[in-house]
Amino acid sequence: MSERARPVEDGDEWTTLTSMLDFLRATVVMKVEDLTDEQAFATPVPPSTLTLAGLVKHLSGTERFWFSIDFAGHDLTWPWPEDDPHGGFPIEEGDTLAAIVAEYVAECARSRAAIAGAQLDDRAKSPDLSFRLRFALTHMIQETARHCGHLDLMREATDGRTGQ
């Protein structure tokens, strides 16, 4: 079972926001732990076409998009195909759950590095964007939390496993 550190309950704003996001990131990994590729790529809640692996893959893209590309202005590969510019949840031939989770963990580490040393009031560096890091962090907390709820429901439908 993966270890998660509880979010800081009595910290400054930076520590509170980043520890909450890290807690949710660890929850994503925990939700898909011990699944087979077949289970992770199945669509357990019809008529939805969402898969557990697809949600994790989507979250990797949102991490890259919000922190590394938009906030930090790094020149990285766009995380989604041109025909799906809003970051759907596609599984591609050759994908494995292990590789998708490893990519997510690596993308979260890249996100942490992209914001290291920044201030919450710092603005995005990508052209035509003006959001502050505080907004990106709160957006990713809500995005990750929302998808943790999806993962929770889908995991329970897959094998009955429930929990935080």
C-alpha positions, 0 to 999 in steps of 0.5 A, a space after each residue: 500500500 502506498 504511503 500518503 502524508 496527511 496535508 499540513 493543517 496548521 501551515 502557511 498558505 504555500 505549505 497548506 496548498 502544496 501539501 494538499 495537492 501532494 496528498 491528492 497526488 498520492 491518492 491517485 496512485 493509491 487508487 490504481 495500486 494492484 490493478 491489472 492492465 485489463 482492470 485499469 483499461 476497462 470501463 467499469 461504470 457504463 455508459 461512461 467510457 472513462 477508465 482508471 488508467 485514462 484518468 491517471 494519464 489525463 492528470 499527467 497532462 494537466 500537471 504538465 499543462 498547468 505547471 510546466 508549460 503554462 506557469 513556468 513557460 517550459 518548452 515541452 511537448 503538448 500533453 494532448 493530441 491536436 484532435 483532443 485539445 482539452 485533454 481527454 482520457 485516451 488509452 493508446 496501443 502499448 500503454 501499460 498501467 505501470 508506465 502511466 503511473 510512472 509518467 504521472 509520478 514523474 510529471 508531478 515531480 516536474 511540476 514541483 520543480 517548475 514551481 520551486 522557489 516561486 511565490 504564490 503571486 507569481 504570474 504565468 510565464 506563457 504568452 497571453 496568460 495572466 493567472 497567478 501560481 495560487 490559482 494554478 495550485 487551487 485549480 489542480 487541487 480541485 481537478 485532482 480531487 474531482 478525479 480522485 472521486 471518479 477513481 474511487 467510484 471506478 475502483 469500487 465498481 472494478 474490484 470492490 476496493 474502497 477507502 480514502 
